[in-house]
Amino acid sequence: ATGENHYILSLSHFDRAISTYRKLEDRQWLAEALYRRGRSQEKVGRLKNAEKDYREAVELFEQIRITVPEQHALRIRFSELHAMIYEALVDLLMRSNRVEEAIIYVQRSQTRALREMLEKNGISSNSSRLRELIDRYRDLGNREAELNQLITSEQTRPNLAPTRLNSLRQQLATTREEFNQILLQISREDADLYNLLAVKPEQLINLANRLPKDSLPVAYFVTENRTYIFLMDQGNLQARVVDINKAKLNSLVERARSLTLKNASVDPGDWSEKGTIGYRAFVKPYKESLIELYNLLFEPIREAARRYTRLVVIPFGITYYLPIHALAHNDDKGNFRFVIEDNEVIYLLPTNLSDQSSLRSKSGPLTINAFGSPDLSDPSLDLPSARVEVENIAKLFPEAEIYTGSNATKDNFIKGWNDASIIHIAAHGDLDPVQGPALLLTPAGTGRLGLDQITTLPSQHLHPIVALSACQTALNTKDKNPTGSEISSVAFAFTRAGAGGVVATLWVVDDEATAELMKSVYRQVKQSNQFTYPLLRTAQLELIRAGGRHRQPFYWAPFIYYETY
């Protein structure tokens, strides 16, 4: 009773705060107060009132553009709060099994996080007209935020000036009207970008209707209290609730990634020899880690997965850092078995749920541009196996354009972008916390190919497969507590640039094993005259079944395939 009284008392405080923020027209603090009141409403069992507060808070936050610097305490506070509001609403909707409504807010959460990242890193386009609109969108967004702050400040002045306040409100109304007109024009130029900026994600059910019948879409969502797995099984939207919170799951995934690295140097014989010191010290805890994550994230959908050839995984938060295809279990015969051995597993970014069929790689004669071991003016950064990797491609495809060393320049990459149906890059990837993710091409420094340059590449009529045989190209950050920024990666940038499919990586890859893997992939490409996900999977399975050092997930599991549908 005492606890309930505390929350009832807090409701009156939040009521006053909300009334004040409405009068001040301060949307950021109003949204936070609504969220806090919603939490108190939940605690005293007023679930309908809590839902109403959460929904209004979401609507407000989706209208707000955060303009304070990246490391500013307020920006960090509001970014974290955004995630908490969506999570609270999803949790509440799922308590009453409203799965269809919950998945909508899951997708809005992901889209909102990506919009914030793109507004920070810079949104761009290969269309000059669209670039002009984006620049105007950014200017008007900043102007709107500035006017909101001025109005709030003006209303808190001891001597309120009604004439100035009315003038600011009129300017704000004009700015918002122009802002909406710019969004409308963007929608005509690029529907996907409009849906991202306006936080109007494509629904999972629409994706499911476009997928081949042997494909099962699976979307993860992790909250402070529990984890949800949404799937479209035989036309029915379903959800599995897993009793593990965000902090615990983050810890388990981080541990699995750490053990992946530690096991890379384990003697091959220790992988299955249970009596060895290496097995007990390294392999056993690693296998147990993969099994624990399998039981949490895959076992709940295992029966459904058995009915399908392919899983189409839409990650969220920490699951961006986890290769679902490398989770494992002990089968009925006691054999340690990876998910990839039973199912094809491809990945989708939440921004690629809309109809992407026009981006599928075109059939016809293969044209390949391959870049390997760019000269970065530092011998320690040389990648000798990457050079071998692209030379192997040249042996299979003598007509391929091959660029290595001092020829693997950013200029050559940009010039050749429109000419290839397959673009292969065996180089260093970089996750610079200031400049953002990039590929490092020649020359050192100025050869850096970042997200803004990738998204402004000329429109590509061939919609190539882009094979990023480089480190961590599926990630944006090394943050151990992700909040959405992981979506905005080099791989994402290439999907925005029109790639038909992207091979990307989840950690620092091994030079030698990668060359072996890609040799197998391109041998199959030669036979089939196309680059598709099953070829990558076959190459990964070959490493697993060949035994030896490269059977370890460290060597084959970082490679994932982003598809378009």
N, C-alpha and C positions, 0 to 999 in steps of 0.2 A: 504493500500500500504506500509505503514511504517513497519507493522508487517511482510509482505511478504518479504520486503527488508532485514529485520533482518535474516529471515531464509535462504534467498539466500546467504547472507554474511556468515552465519554459515556453509553452505555447503562447501565453499572454505576452511574454517578452518578444517573441518572434512576430506576433500580430502587430505590435507597435513598430518594430523595425521594418516590417513589410510596408506598413502604411507610410512610414517616413520615406523609404526608398522610392515608393511610387510617386510621392509628391516631388521628390528630387529628380525623378526620371533617371535614376541610376540603375541601369539594367543589370550590370555585373553583380552589384551587392544585393539587388532585389532577387536575382536568381539564386544566390547563395542562401539568403534568408529563407526563400521558399523551400530549398532543399533541406535546410536544417529543421524547418517546421515540419516538413514531411517525415523526417526521421522520428521526431517526437510524436507525430500523429500515429505512426506505426506502433510505437512503443505502448501507446494507450489503446490500441485496437481500432483506431479510426482509419481503416484502410482506404476507404473511398476518398476521404479528405487527403490522405497521403498521396494517393495516385494523382489526384488533381494538382497538388503542389509540384510533384515531380514532373508531370507533363508540362506545366507552365514553365518550370525552370529549364527544361530541355529546349522548349521553343525560344526562350530568351537567349540561352547560350548559343543556339545555332544562328542567331542574328548578330552576335557580337564578334567583332574583329579585335583580337588582342594586339595592341601596338607597342606595349612596353618591351624593353630589350629581353633577349632570350634568357639571360641568367638573372633577370630581375625577380625578386622574391614574389611580387604580385603575379608575374606571368607563370611562374612555377605553381603558385597556389591555385590559380584559376584553371590551369591545364589539368592538374590533379583533380580538381573539383568537377570538371567536365566528365571525366571518366567515372567518378563516384556517383554522379546523378544518373547516368545511363544504367550503371550497374544496379543501383537501388530500384529503378523502375522495372528493369528486367526481372530482378528477384521478386518484386511484388507481383508482377503479372504471372510469373511462373508458379507462385504460391496457389493461384487459382487455375492453373493449367491453361492459361491463355497463350498457347504456343505461337499462334499466328501473329498476335500483337507483339509478343516478346521478340521474335526474330526481326521484325521491322526495326525495333530500337537497337538491336545488336548491330544491324547494318548501318543505321544512322550514326551510331557511336564510332564505327570504323571510318566512315566517310568524313565525319566531323574532325577526327584526329588527323586524317590525311590532308584535309583542307588547311588545317593549322600549320602542318609541316610544309606544305607547298607555299603558303603565304610567307613563311619564314625563309625558306630556301630559294624562293623565286619560281613562279609559274611561267612557262613560256610555251612557244609553239613554232612549228615550221611555217605557219601562215603569217605574213606580215600584217594582214588585216586583224587576225586574232591577237597578235602581239600588241597591236594598238589598243584593242579592247581590254586586254588583260592589264596593260599599264594604266588605263583609265579606271578599271575596276579597283586596282590597288590604291590609286590616288583618292578615289571617292571613299573607299573603305577607311583610309587613314583620316580623311576629312570628317567623315561621320563620327569616328571615335573621338577626334579632337573636339567637335561640337558638343558631343555628349558630355565630355569632361568640363567644357566651358559652362554648359547649362547647369550642371550639378554644382560647380563652383559658385556660379552667380546666385543660385538659390540659397547658398549657405552664408552669403555676405550679410553683415549686420544691417546695411542699408540697401535693401533690394531695389534694383532699378528695373521696373516693369518694361520700360521701352526697350532697353538692351536685351532683356530676357525674351521678349516677343520677337525681336530681330533674330536672335540666335535660333529660336524655335522655327522661324520661317526659313532660315538658312538650312536647318536640319531637314525640314520637310522637302525642300528643293533638292538637297543632296541625295536623300533617300529615293526620291522619284527618279532622278538621273541614274542612280545606282541600279534601280530595278530595270530601267530601260537598257542599261549596258548589259545586265544579266540576260535580258530577253534577246539582245543581239548576239551574245555569246551562244545562247541556246540554238540559234539558227546556224552558227558557224561550226559548233562542236557540241553535240548533245551530251556526250560523256563528260566533258569538262563542266558543262552547265550543271549536270546532275551532281557533280562533286562539289562545286562551289555553292550550290543551293541546298546541299545536303538532301538530295532526293535519290537514294540508292535504288538500284534495280532489285526486285524481290527474288528471293531464292527459288520460289515456285516457278517463276518465269525462266530461270536458268534450267531448272530440272526438265521443263518441257522441251528445251532445245538439245539436251544431252542425248547421246545414243542410249538405247534401252539397257545396255550392259554397264551403265555408269551410275554410281551412287554418290550424290553430293553430300558432303559432311562439313558442317561449320562449327567451330569451337568458340566459346565465349567464357571468359574467366572473370569472376567477381571477387570481392573481398571475402565472401562467405562460401561460395561453391563454384563449381564448373558445370557448364551446360554443353551438351553436344546435340546439335540440330541436324536432322537428316531427312531427305525426301525418299522414302522407301515405297516403291510401287505406287507412286502418286500421292502418298500420304505424308504430310509434314508431321514429324515426330520429334521428341526431345528426350534426352537421357540426362538425368541429374546425377552428378558425381560429387560425393561429399569430400571435396578437398578445396581449400581456399587458395587465393592468389599467392599469398606469401609462401605457403607450403609447396605449391606446384612450382613456383619460381625456383625455390631451393632445390627441388628434385631435378628439374631440367638443368640447372647450372651444375649440379653434381654429375649428372650423366654426361654433359659436355666435357667436364674436367676429366672424368674417367675415360672418355673416348680418347683424349689426348695422351693420357698416361699409358693406355693399352697399345698405343701405336708402336711402341718399341719392345713389346713383349715377344718373347721367343714364340715362333709359330706353333711349336709343339705344346706350349702351355695352354693354348686355346681350348683344348678338349681333354688334356691330361690332368685329371682332377687331383692327382696326388702330388703335383709339383709345387714348389714354393711360389713360382710365378703365377700359377693358377689361383692359389689361395690368396696371395697378396693383391693381385691385380684383376685377373679375369673373373673370378667368382663375384666380387662386389660389383663389377661392371655388368655382368649378365643379370645379376639381381636387380640392378638399377633399371635396366631396359625392361625387365619383366614387370617391375613395379609400375613403371609408366605405361606399359602395355595394358595392365589390369585396370588402370585408371582411365586411360584415354582411348583404348581400342576394344577391350573386352566388352564394354557396353554396347558396341555396334557390331560385334563379331558375327552374330547370327545373320544380321542383315547383309553384312559384307560378303558372306558366303554365296549369296544369290547374285553377285555382280562380279564382272571381270575387273572393272576399274573403279577406284575411289577418287573422287574429285574433292580435294581438301581445301577448305578456306580457313586459314589459321587466324589466330587472334592473340595479341600480347605475347607471352612467353612461348607459345606454340610456334611462333615464327622461327624460333631458334632451334626447334626440335624436328629432326627428320622422322616423321610419323612412319615412313616406310622402313626405318631401322629399328623400330620397337620389336620386341621378340617375346616368345613364350616357349614353353616345353610342350611339344605335341603329345599325342596319345602314346607314342612309342618312346617318349622321353628325349626326343631330339630337340635341340635348341633351334628355333625356326623364326626367321624374320618375316615381318608383314609383307615385304616385297616379294617373298617367295610364294605367297598365296594370291596377291593382288597387284595389279598395276596401281601406282599411286602418283597422281599428278596434282599440281597445286594451282589455285586461282587466287589472285588478289581481289579484295572486295570491290575494287573499282572496275574490275573486268567481268562483272556479272551481267552487264548489258550485252546485247547481241553483237558479238565480235566476229561473226562468220565472214565478213568482208576482209578481215585481216589474216585469214588462213593463208599459209604459204601456197603460192601458185604452182601448179604442176607444169612440167616442161623440162627442158635441158637444165642441168644443174650448173650454176655459176658460183664459184667459191672464192671469197677473199679471206685469207688467213694471216693473222698477225701473231708473231711469236718472239719472246725474249727481247723486248725493246731495249735499246741502249739508253740507260739512265745515268751514265757517267759515274757509276759506282760499281766496281767489280762484285761487291757483296750482294748486289741486287740482280746479278746475271741469273738467268734461268736456262741452263743448258738443255734440260729435258724438254722445256717449252719449245726450244728451237727444233729439237728432234720431233716433237709433236706435230709441228706444222710441216716439217720436211716429209714426214710420213704421209700427210695429206697430199703433198705434191706428188709423191710416188704413185698414189692411187688415182690422182686427178692431175695429170700433167698440165692441163689448161688452167688450173687454179692460179690466182694471183697470190703470191707468197711474199710477205714482208717481214723481215727479221732484222734485229740489231738496229743500225742507224736508219734503215728504211721503214721500220715499224713506227711511222710518224702519225701524229694526229691529222695532219693535212692529208696524207694518203688514205687514212681511214674515211675522212669526210668525203674526199673525192670519189672513193669507190663505193660509198654507201648505196647509191642508186643502181649499182651494176650487179649485185650479187643476190642469189637466192639463199645462200648460207654465208654467214659471217662468223668467223671463228677468231677468238681473241685469247691467246695464252700469254698472260701478262700479270703484273701485280695489280691487285685491287687495293683501294685505300679508304679507310673510314676516318678521315680527318674530322675532329669535332668542330672545327671552325668552318672549313670549306665544304664539308659534307662529303658523301661517297663519291668515288671517281675511279676510273681506270687510268693507269699510268703508262702513257705512250711516250715516244721520242718527240722532241728533245726533253731532257729532264726539266721539270718545272713547268714550262709552257706547253708540254705535251699532255698535261693533265686533262682528261675528258670527264667533266662533271655532269651533274643532272641537267643543268640549264642548257649545256651544249648538246647533250643527247636529245633532249626534247625539241630542240630547234633544228634537228637534222631535216634535210629536204624530204618531202613526202615520198614514200617508197612504194612504187606500184607492185613490186614483187612480194612485199611483206615477208622478209626473210626470217629464217630461223637464226637466232643469235646465240651462239654457244660461248658462254663466258667461262672459259677455263682459267679462272682467276680467283683470288681469295675473297670470300665474304661478300659476293656481289648480290646476295639475296637480302642483305641487311643494311640498315642505315646507321646503326650505333652499336657500341659494345656495352651499353647499359644493361645491368643485370636485373633491373626492374622496369621493363618496357611499358610505355604508355601509348603506343600507337605510331611512334616515329619510325619503327622498323618497316613500315609499309613503303616509305619513300626511299627506295634503294636504286642501285644501278639497273637491276632487273626491271623494276617498275618503270624507270625512265624509258627503257627500250620498248616496253609495251605501249607507252604513250607515243613513242616515235613511229609506231606502226608495225612492230615485229609480229610475225605470225606465231612465234613461240620463242621461249627463252630458257636456256639452260643456265642455272645460277648455282651459287655455292653458299653454304652455311658456316664455313670456318676456313681457316688457312689450309689450303690443300697441299698434298704431297706432290712435288714436281714429277717424280719418276712414276708413281702409281697413276697419276692423271694422264701421262703420256700413254701408258698401257691401256687405260680405259678408253681414251679417245681413238687410239689405233683400232680397237675393236668396233667402236661406233662407226667410224668412217669406212671400215671394211664392209659393214652392213649397208651403209649409205650407198656405196658403190654397187652393191648387188640389187638394192631395191629402188635406186634412183630417187630417193627422198629421205629426209631427216625427220623422224617421228619419235615420240617418246618410247615406244616399245624397243627401239634400237638401243637407247640409253639403258633401259632396264635390263636387256639381255647382256650388255657389257658389264653391268653391275653384278648380275647373277654369275657371270663367268668368273669374276674375281672371288666371289664368295665360294664357289664350288671348286675352284682350282686349288684351294688350300693355300698354304704359305702365308707370308706376312700380310699380303694385300687382301686377305679375307676379312681383316679387321674393319669394322664400320668406319674408322677414321679415314680410310683410303677411298671407299666408294660411296658412303652415305651422305657426304656433304652436297652431292650433286642432285638438284631437284629440277623439275621441268614445269615451267609456267605455260599453260595452254590457253588458247582462245577458242570460244564457241559462238 
